[in-house]
């Protein structure tokens, strides 16, 4: 996986609190983006099932649950790695998100690398026909907005 987005933002809390807010309170800070909807019915309410092998899921208004991805690494206050797929992805299509939580003075730098966009063809609905660099810029904007919301929550 070589096609990736990297964004980082400082949050006014320690890494343990920031990790907790990122994982346990994702439904409070997540910013849906109509361009990158998780399902055709929208993003629903996201939730992590903690620990390696857990899942990131969304619960939709109609009661259905969609698995966005499995958790590969769960290191509270340090690192989180999970799979990411939209409902329109085929079974072999998936991207991966790695989140680092690093203390910087009294704050935490949250760094997100969302990789694997080269596995999603340009003609795929999730890419909207955009060339790769435009897709990556839009994904970066989406993560920046969500991290800004996380910062306001904490």
Backbone as ProteinMPNN parsed JSONL, in Angstrom:
{"seq_chain_A": "XXXXXXXXXXXXXXXXXXXXXXXXXXXXXXXXXXXXXXXXXXXXXXXXXXXXXXXXXXXXXXXXXXXXXXXXXXXXXXXXXXXXXXXXXXXXXXXXXXXXXXXXXXXXXXXXXXXXXXXXXXXXXXXXXXXXXXXXXXXXXXXXXXXXXXXXXX", "coords_chain_A": {"N_chain_A": [[0.844, -1.178, 0.0], [0.83, 1.972, -1.072], [-0.248, 4.442, -1.655], [-1.159, 7.13, 0.159], [-2.48, 9.173, 2.851], [-1.483, 11.697, 5.064], [-2.064, 13.274, 8.066], [-1.848, 15.568, 10.806], [-2.458, 16.784, 14.109], [-2.557, 18.848, 16.987], [-3.837, 18.157, 20.22], [-5.414, 19.372, 23.135], [-4.79, 17.658, 25.503], [-3.663, 14.817, 27.451], [-1.946, 11.86, 26.092], [-3.305, 9.456, 26.887], [-5.943, 10.281, 27.546], [-6.651, 11.412, 25.093], [-6.541, 9.202, 23.354], [-8.613, 7.723, 24.471], [-10.793, 9.46, 23.97], [-10.705, 9.456, 21.186], [-11.305, 6.789, 20.578], [-13.437, 5.751, 22.335], [-15.279, 7.798, 22.222], [-15.899, 8.338, 19.605], [-18.294, 8.645, 18.194], [-19.107, 11.124, 19.01], [-17.363, 13.003, 17.93], [-16.928, 12.435, 15.247], [-16.94, 13.441, 11.858], [-19.081, 13.321, 9.351], [-18.786, 13.011, 5.792], [-20.196, 13.877, 2.845], [-19.05, 13.194, 0.454], [-17.517, 10.965, 0.982], [-19.159, 8.893, 2.087], [-19.839, 6.269, 4.375], [-21.742, 4.252, 4.076], [-24.463, 3.784, 1.719], [-26.621, 4.816, 3.065], [-25.584, 6.75, 4.672], [-23.302, 7.738, 7.353], [-23.99, 6.865, 9.891], [-23.752, 5.902, 13.372], [-20.657, 5.756, 14.662], [-18.577, 3.304, 16.279], [-16.057, 1.844, 18.291], [-15.07, -1.482, 18.947], [-13.246, -2.442, 21.525], [-9.738, -3.393, 21.571], [-7.256, -5.647, 20.103], [-8.32, -7.32, 17.212], [-10.872, -6.521, 17.642], [-13.55, -4.438, 16.387], [-14.275, -1.693, 14.158], [-17.29, -0.24, 13.839], [-20.388, 0.838, 12.346], [-23.518, 1.985, 13.322], [-26.552, 2.101, 11.839], [-29.416, 4.235, 11.201], [-31.587, 2.622, 10.585], [-31.228, 0.413, 12.131], [-29.422, -1.476, 11.27], [-26.061, -2.835, 11.301], [-22.842, -2.04, 10.186], [-19.695, -3.316, 9.433], [-16.83, -1.526, 9.455], [-14.107, -1.964, 9.699], [-11.507, -4.187, 10.959], [-9.669, -4.192, 14.033], [-6.245, -3.959, 14.214], [-4.045, -3.173, 15.739], [-3.984, -2.181, 19.07], [-3.073, -0.041, 21.253], [-3.451, 1.577, 23.956], [-3.242, 5.065, 24.396], [-1.034, 5.256, 22.79], [-0.928, 3.967, 20.116], [-2.974, 3.048, 17.32], [-4.307, 0.878, 14.967], [-6.305, 0.149, 12.234], [-8.542, -1.48, 9.919], [-10.177, -0.047, 7.055], [-13.07, 0.319, 5.314], [-15.515, 1.141, 2.905], [-19.019, 0.623, 2.369], [-19.409, 0.214, -0.324], [-17.076, -0.945, -1.223], [-15.467, -3.757, -2.679], [-14.995, -7.172, -1.476], [-12.18, -7.615, -1.509], [-11.133, -5.107, -1.423], [-9.766, -2.651, 0.577], [-8.737, -0.164, 2.896], [-6.274, 1.16, 5.166], [-5.914, 2.491, 8.424], [-3.701, 4.227, 10.457], [-3.094, 5.453, 13.633], [-1.291, 7.618, 15.615], [-0.416, 8.612, 18.912], [1.157, 11.083, 20.441], [2.914, 12.531, 23.086], [3.359, 15.987, 23.499], [4.706, 18.317, 25.178], [2.187, 19.583, 27.199], [0.244, 18.621, 25.6], [-1.189, 16.479, 23.015], [0.021, 15.133, 20.084], [-1.815, 14.061, 17.456], [-1.488, 11.834, 14.959], [-2.427, 10.81, 11.783], [-2.308, 8.288, 9.44], [-3.655, 7.342, 6.519], [-3.838, 4.761, 4.52], [-3.436, 2.91, 1.412], [-5.064, 3.679, -0.673], [-4.483, 3.288, -3.296], [-5.418, 0.815, -3.911], [-8.001, 1.082, -4.548], [-9.815, 1.453, -7.363], [-9.721, 4.144, -9.778], [-12.123, 4.512, -11.105], [-13.953, 3.679, -9.268], [-16.808, 4.235, -7.164], [-16.213, 5.412, -4.68], [-14.029, 6.948, -5.199], [-14.939, 8.81, -6.944], [-14.198, 9.236, -9.554], [-12.023, 10.891, -9.452], [-8.601, 11.851, -10.061], [-5.754, 10.257, -8.513], [-4.235, 12.066, -6.811], [-6.103, 14.069, -6.245], [-8.133, 12.66, -4.961], [-6.699, 11.89, -2.659], [-6.176, 14.413, -1.519], [-8.786, 15.239, -0.891], [-9.506, 13.248, 0.965], [-7.645, 13.824, 2.956], [-8.55, 16.385, 3.716], [-11.002, 15.662, 4.827], [-10.189, 14.06, 7.046], [-8.814, 16.062, 8.479], [-10.912, 17.794, 9.203], [-12.377, 16.089, 10.882], [-10.477, 15.588, 12.912], [-10.204, 18.178, 13.892], [-12.692, 18.462, 15.084], [-12.447, 16.494, 17.058], [-10.433, 17.711, 18.615], [-11.861, 19.939, 19.581], [-13.751, 18.603, 21.153], [-12.208, 17.412, 23.184]], "CA_chain_A": [[0.0, 0.0, 0.0], [1.709, 3.118, -1.175], [-1.004, 5.675, -1.788], [-1.589, 7.426, 1.529], [-2.71, 10.52, 3.348], [-0.953, 11.892, 6.41], [-2.462, 14.527, 8.713], [-1.539, 15.599, 12.238], [-3.051, 17.911, 14.814], [-2.366, 18.777, 18.44], [-5.052, 18.139, 21.028], [-5.053, 19.838, 24.472], [-4.987, 16.62, 26.524], [-2.568, 13.84, 27.421], [-2.208, 10.777, 25.137], [-4.303, 8.485, 27.36], [-7.276, 10.891, 27.382], [-6.898, 11.605, 23.672], [-6.851, 7.876, 22.815], [-9.952, 7.399, 24.958], [-11.76, 10.259, 23.216], [-10.692, 8.998, 19.794], [-11.923, 5.464, 20.437], [-14.717, 5.584, 23.043], [-16.202, 8.906, 21.956], [-15.859, 8.635, 18.171], [-19.617, 9.096, 17.744], [-19.266, 12.533, 19.385], [-16.519, 13.911, 17.154], [-16.838, 12.047, 13.837], [-17.526, 14.384, 10.908], [-19.424, 12.681, 8.079], [-18.511, 13.762, 4.576], [-21.064, 13.316, 1.799], [-18.205, 12.671, -0.608], [-16.961, 9.67, 1.385], [-20.102, 8.213, 2.972], [-19.484, 4.882, 4.672], [-22.775, 3.426, 3.434], [-25.399, 4.623, 0.955], [-27.541, 5.451, 4.014], [-24.833, 7.691, 5.501], [-22.256, 7.201, 8.226], [-24.536, 6.285, 11.118], [-23.038, 6.206, 14.613], [-19.469, 4.916, 14.719], [-18.159, 2.796, 17.591], [-14.99, 0.846, 18.326], [-15.086, -2.601, 19.885], [-11.84, -2.329, 21.909], [-8.755, -4.462, 21.586], [-6.882, -6.285, 18.841], [-9.374, -8.227, 16.757], [-12.149, -5.827, 17.747], [-13.994, -3.864, 15.125], [-14.886, -0.377, 14.041], [-18.59, -0.458, 13.195], [-21.336, 1.937, 12.367], [-24.915, 1.585, 13.497], [-27.377, 2.965, 11.005], [-30.725, 4.588, 11.758], [-32.537, 1.523, 10.371], [-30.882, -0.667, 13.045], [-28.356, -2.318, 10.726], [-24.68, -2.546, 11.678], [-21.878, -2.297, 9.122], [-18.312, -3.377, 9.899], [-15.908, -0.713, 8.662], [-12.828, -2.658, 9.678], [-10.978, -4.865, 12.147], [-8.563, -3.533, 14.727], [-5.016, -4.741, 14.14], [-3.184, -2.759, 16.859], [-4.712, -1.4, 20.084], [-2.129, 0.318, 22.311], [-4.013, 2.799, 24.532], [-2.352, 6.188, 24.624], [0.134, 5.214, 21.908], [-1.087, 3.614, 18.703], [-4.179, 2.348, 16.905], [-4.308, 0.559, 13.538], [-7.532, -0.564, 11.896], [-8.956, -1.501, 8.525], [-11.217, 0.917, 6.701], [-13.714, 0.075, 4.026], [-16.861, 1.641, 2.736], [-19.934, -0.443, 1.96], [-19.296, 0.001, -1.772], [-15.844, -1.659, -1.547], [-15.591, -5.205, -2.839], [-14.324, -7.838, -0.35], [-10.716, -7.501, -1.538], [-10.752, -3.701, -1.339], [-9.75, -2.114, 1.933], [-7.629, 0.722, 3.22], [-5.844, 0.98, 6.557], [-5.685, 3.74, 9.155], [-2.814, 4.141, 11.619], [-3.184, 6.67, 14.433], [-0.286, 7.71, 16.669], [-0.713, 9.579, 19.97], [2.477, 11.421, 20.972], [2.929, 13.664, 24.012], [4.154, 17.153, 23.127], [4.402, 19.203, 26.293], [0.932, 19.2, 27.842], [-0.715, 18.265, 24.562], [-0.933, 15.245, 22.275], [-0.043, 15.209, 18.624], [-2.51, 12.925, 16.861], [-1.075, 11.691, 13.559], [-3.197, 9.786, 11.078], [-1.91, 7.879, 8.094], [-4.705, 6.524, 5.909], [-3.1, 4.225, 3.37], [-4.03, 1.869, 0.588], [-6.021, 4.209, -1.64], [-4.15, 2.783, -4.625], [-6.155, -0.436, -4.136], [-9.359, 1.455, -4.947], [-9.688, 1.978, -8.728], [-10.199, 5.507, -10.013], [-13.514, 4.475, -11.549], [-14.801, 3.272, -8.146], [-17.663, 5.314, -6.652], [-15.566, 6.077, -3.542], [-13.033, 7.895, -5.737], [-15.693, 9.8, -7.718], [-13.509, 9.503, -10.807], [-10.906, 11.816, -9.258], [-7.252, 11.297, -10.112], [-5.288, 9.88, -7.179], [-3.834, 13.197, -5.958], [-7.306, 14.787, -5.805], [-8.745, 11.791, -3.952], [-5.911, 11.991, -1.427], [-6.401, 15.74, -0.934], [-10.123, 15.248, -0.296], [-9.453, 12.395, 2.163], [-6.909, 14.601, 3.966], [-9.466, 17.428, 4.214], [-11.999, 14.973, 5.647], [-9.564, 13.725, 8.328], [-8.542, 17.316, 9.204], [-12.172, 18.254, 9.795], [-12.718, 15.209, 12.002], [-9.534, 15.838, 14.005], [-10.577, 19.469, 14.481], [-13.824, 18.179, 15.959], [-11.873, 15.793, 18.228], [-9.754, 18.731, 19.439], [-12.898, 20.725, 20.284], [-14.374, 17.732, 22.149], [-11.289, 17.19, 24.314]], "C_chain_A": [[0.884, 1.234, 0.0], [0.979, 4.448, -1.227], [-1.61, 6.016, -0.439], [-1.762, 8.915, 1.774], [-2.105, 10.588, 4.736], [-1.415, 13.255, 6.908], [-2.125, 14.424, 10.198], [-2.106, 16.879, 12.831], [-2.781, 17.744, 16.299], [-3.698, 18.944, 19.161], [-4.658, 18.517, 22.461], [-5.393, 18.836, 25.583], [-3.815, 15.652, 26.433], [-2.93, 12.687, 26.486], [-3.266, 9.775, 25.595], [-5.718, 9.024, 27.163], [-7.633, 11.038, 25.901], [-7.258, 10.279, 22.997], [-8.27, 7.478, 23.21], [-11.021, 8.158, 24.179], [-11.853, 9.782, 21.768], [-11.486, 7.706, 19.645], [-13.308, 5.381, 21.078], [-15.757, 6.646, 22.71], [-16.257, 9.275, 20.476], [-17.206, 9.142, 17.652], [-19.847, 10.57, 18.048], [-18.455, 13.483, 18.505], [-16.461, 13.6, 15.663], [-17.567, 13.048, 12.95], [-17.832, 13.676, 9.591], [-19.102, 13.612, 6.913], [-19.326, 13.118, 3.467], [-20.266, 12.709, 0.663], [-17.711, 11.26, -0.303], [-17.869, 8.954, 2.378], [-19.705, 6.751, 3.156], [-20.471, 3.919, 4.015], [-23.662, 4.343, 2.601], [-26.398, 5.35, 1.852], [-26.842, 6.437, 4.937], [-23.841, 6.982, 6.402], [-22.794, 6.551, 9.492], [-23.753, 6.74, 12.331], [-21.881, 5.229, 14.752], [-19.146, 4.501, 16.139], [-17.034, 1.784, 17.399], [-15.348, -0.24, 19.317], [-13.623, -2.763, 20.282], [-11.024, -3.609, 21.766], [-8.437, -5.021, 20.212], [-7.933, -7.33, 18.461], [-10.76, -7.636, 16.911], [-12.501, -5.215, 16.403], [-14.331, -2.392, 15.28], [-16.159, -0.615, 13.247], [-19.364, 0.847, 13.161], [-22.731, 1.351, 12.498], [-25.786, 2.601, 12.774], [-28.744, 3.19, 11.642], [-31.742, 3.462, 11.605], [-32.228, 0.305, 11.245], [-29.781, -1.595, 12.536], [-26.987, -1.87, 11.236], [-23.787, -2.908, 10.501], [-20.477, -2.276, 9.722], [-17.421, -2.596, 8.939], [-14.556, -1.402, 8.586], [-12.483, -3.289, 11.007], [-9.834, -4.065, 12.737], [-7.362, -4.47, 14.718], [-4.08, -4.445, 15.315], [-4.017, -1.877, 17.773], [-3.744, -1.179, 21.243], [-2.589, 1.637, 22.921], [-2.957, 3.849, 24.855], [-1.158, 6.237, 23.692], [-0.221, 5.054, 20.43], [-2.366, 2.802, 18.482], [-4.068, 2.114, 15.408], [-5.56, -0.265, 13.254], [-7.797, -0.502, 10.396], [-10.073, -0.501, 8.298], [-11.773, 0.557, 5.326], [-15.105, 0.68, 4.049], [-17.729, 0.495, 2.229], [-19.811, -0.757, 0.466], [-18.006, -0.716, -2.173], [-16.15, -3.142, -1.743], [-14.795, -5.873, -1.711], [-12.797, -7.693, -0.343], [-10.226, -6.053, -1.459], [-10.853, -3.212, 0.1], [-8.585, -1.144, 2.043], [-7.308, 0.512, 4.693], [-5.538, 2.335, 7.165], [-4.779, 3.447, 10.335], [-2.851, 5.486, 12.328], [-2.132, 6.591, 15.529], [-0.667, 8.826, 17.626], [0.61, 9.881, 20.672], [2.387, 12.657, 21.868], [3.858, 14.748, 23.485], [3.832, 18.212, 24.174], [3.149, 18.702, 26.993], [-0.141, 18.794, 26.849], [-0.366, 16.906, 23.957], [-1.009, 15.555, 20.792], [-0.683, 13.915, 18.142], [-2.13, 12.914, 15.379], [-1.864, 10.548, 12.94], [-2.575, 9.549, 9.713], [-2.996, 6.936, 7.589], [-4.142, 6.042, 4.578], [-3.892, 3.154, 2.621], [-5.015, 2.371, -0.446], [-5.713, 3.763, -3.06], [-4.833, 1.453, -4.915], [-7.588, -0.172, -4.589], [-9.262, 2.095, -6.342], [-10.293, 3.374, -8.882], [-11.668, 5.522, -10.414], [-14.482, 4.094, -10.426], [-15.579, 4.479, -7.612], [-17.007, 6.081, -5.505], [-14.531, 7.106, -3.989], [-13.691, 8.98, -6.585], [-15.012, 10.158, -9.037], [-12.333, 10.448, -10.681], [-9.577, 11.119, -9.534], [-6.753, 11.082, -8.672], [-4.966, 11.082, -6.295], [-5.035, 13.994, -5.455], [-8.031, 13.967, -4.743], [-8.014, 11.947, -2.629], [-6.1, 13.344, -0.746], [-7.763, 15.805, -0.252], [-10.18, 14.395, 0.97], [-8.731, 13.134, 3.286], [-7.8, 15.691, 4.559], [-10.493, 16.832, 5.17], [-11.403, 14.623, 7.008], [-9.248, 14.983, 9.141], [-9.794, 17.829, 9.899], [-12.541, 17.405, 11.003], [-11.772, 15.431, 13.18], [-9.797, 17.185, 14.674], [-11.743, 19.3, 15.445], [-13.379, 17.434, 17.213], [-11.212, 16.792, 19.159], [-10.78, 19.544, 20.217], [-13.564, 19.904, 21.38], [-13.503, 17.613, 23.392], [-11.054, 18.511, 25.004]], "O_chain_A": [[1.6, 1.499, 0.966], [1.549, 5.479, -0.871], [-2.471, 5.292, 0.06], [-1.275, 9.77, 1.035], [-2.205, 9.631, 5.504], [-1.186, 14.272, 6.252], [-2.118, 13.335, 10.772], [-2.219, 17.906, 12.163], [-2.777, 16.624, 16.811], [-4.551, 19.743, 18.776], [-3.648, 18.018, 22.956], [-6.181, 19.131, 26.482], [-3.065, 15.664, 25.457], [-4.095, 12.541, 26.118], [-4.046, 9.29, 24.775], [-6.593, 8.312, 26.67], [-8.778, 10.816, 25.507], [-8.167, 10.229, 22.169], [-9.032, 6.963, 22.392], [-12.031, 7.582, 23.774], [-12.941, 9.714, 21.196], [-12.252, 7.55, 18.695], [-14.263, 4.974, 20.415], [-16.957, 6.435, 22.888], [-16.621, 10.399, 20.13], [-17.242, 9.986, 16.756], [-20.691, 11.205, 17.415], [-18.824, 14.648, 18.353], [-15.987, 14.429, 14.886], [-18.686, 13.455, 13.26], [-16.923, 13.454, 8.791], [-19.145, 14.836, 7.041], [-19.159, 11.932, 3.183], [-20.749, 11.807, -0.021], [-17.51, 10.455, -1.212], [-17.397, 8.46, 3.402], [-19.288, 6.085, 2.209], [-20.073, 2.893, 3.464], [-23.613, 5.562, 2.767], [-26.959, 6.373, 1.461], [-27.45, 6.915, 5.895], [-23.572, 5.792, 6.243], [-22.092, 5.748, 10.107], [-23.163, 7.821, 12.333], [-22.086, 4.029, 14.936], [-19.402, 5.242, 17.089], [-17.055, 0.977, 16.47], [-15.867, 0.04, 20.398], [-12.818, -3.186, 19.451], [-11.54, -4.725, 21.83], [-9.227, -4.895, 19.276], [-8.372, -8.119, 19.298], [-11.727, -8.178, 16.377], [-11.822, -5.452, 15.403], [-14.628, -1.911, 16.374], [-16.12, -1.125, 12.127], [-19.037, 1.815, 13.847], [-23.069, 0.352, 11.863], [-25.755, 3.797, 13.065], [-29.171, 2.429, 12.51], [-32.666, 3.355, 12.412], [-32.888, -0.726, 11.119], [-29.264, -2.414, 13.296], [-26.776, -0.7, 11.557], [-23.955, -3.963, 9.89], [-20.111, -1.339, 10.431], [-17.276, -2.954, 7.77], [-13.926, -1.424, 7.529], [-13.076, -2.978, 12.04], [-9.123, -3.352, 12.029], [-7.447, -5.618, 15.153], [-3.409, -5.342, 15.825], [-4.676, -0.943, 17.318], [-3.611, -2.037, 22.116], [-2.175, 2.704, 22.467], [-1.937, 3.572, 25.486], [-0.346, 7.158, 23.78], [0.135, 5.891, 19.6], [-2.778, 1.999, 19.319], [-3.768, 3.041, 14.656], [-5.842, -1.247, 13.941], [-7.337, 0.405, 9.702], [-10.817, -0.152, 9.215], [-11.053, 0.501, 4.329], [-15.772, 0.719, 5.083], [-17.211, -0.496, 1.714], [-20.084, -1.881, 0.046], [-17.844, -1.066, -3.342], [-16.996, -3.705, -1.049], [-13.997, -5.206, -1.052], [-12.189, -7.653, 0.726], [-9.019, -5.812, -1.433], [-11.891, -3.345, 0.749], [-7.572, -1.292, 1.36], [-8.001, -0.235, 5.383], [-4.977, 3.214, 6.511], [-5.042, 2.537, 11.121], [-2.663, 6.531, 11.705], [-2.082, 5.619, 16.283], [-1.181, 9.863, 17.208], [1.128, 9.044, 21.411], [1.856, 13.693, 21.467], [4.988, 14.476, 23.08], [2.826, 18.914, 24.078], [3.06, 17.525, 27.341], [-1.306, 18.641, 27.216], [0.618, 16.273, 24.337], [-1.969, 16.156, 20.31], [-0.171, 12.821, 18.383], [-2.414, 13.86, 14.644], [-1.953, 9.458, 13.506], [-2.347, 10.479, 8.939], [-3.226, 5.87, 8.159], [-3.991, 6.817, 3.634], [-4.863, 2.587, 3.123], [-5.736, 1.572, -1.044], [-6.573, 3.844, -3.937], [-4.829, 1.003, -6.06], [-8.305, -1.099, -4.968], [-8.682, 3.172, -6.481], [-11.253, 3.729, -8.198], [-12.383, 6.468, -10.084], [-15.698, 4.175, -10.606], [-15.074, 5.601, -7.608], [-17.226, 7.286, -5.371], [-14.198, 8.026, -3.241], [-13.046, 9.977, -6.909], [-15.22, 11.246, -9.575], [-11.7, 10.782, -11.683], [-9.44, 9.925, -9.269], [-7.288, 11.671, -7.732], [-5.383, 11.115, -5.137], [-4.992, 14.539, -4.352], [-8.49, 14.513, -3.74], [-8.647, 12.119, -1.587], [-6.176, 13.41, 0.48], [-7.886, 16.36, 0.84], [-10.831, 14.775, 1.943], [-9.156, 13.078, 4.44], [-7.803, 15.896, 5.773], [-10.814, 17.427, 6.199], [-12.044, 14.863, 8.031], [-9.397, 14.977, 10.363], [-9.74, 18.251, 11.054], [-12.968, 17.933, 12.03], [-12.216, 15.459, 14.328], [-9.631, 17.319, 15.887], [-11.774, 19.928, 16.503], [-13.874, 17.706, 18.307], [-11.41, 16.729, 20.372], [-10.58, 19.81, 21.402], [-13.908, 20.446, 22.431], [-13.997, 17.701, 24.516], [-10.313, 18.572, 25.985]]}, "name": "protein", "num_of_chains": 1, "seq": "XXXXXXXXXXXXXXXXXXXXXXXXXXXXXXXXXXXXXXXXXXXXXXXXXXXXXXXXXXXXXXXXXXXXXXXXXXXXXXXXXXXXXXXXXXXXXXXXXXXXXXXXXXXXXXXXXXXXXXXXXXXXXXXXXXXXXXXXXXXXXXXXXXXXXXXXXX"}
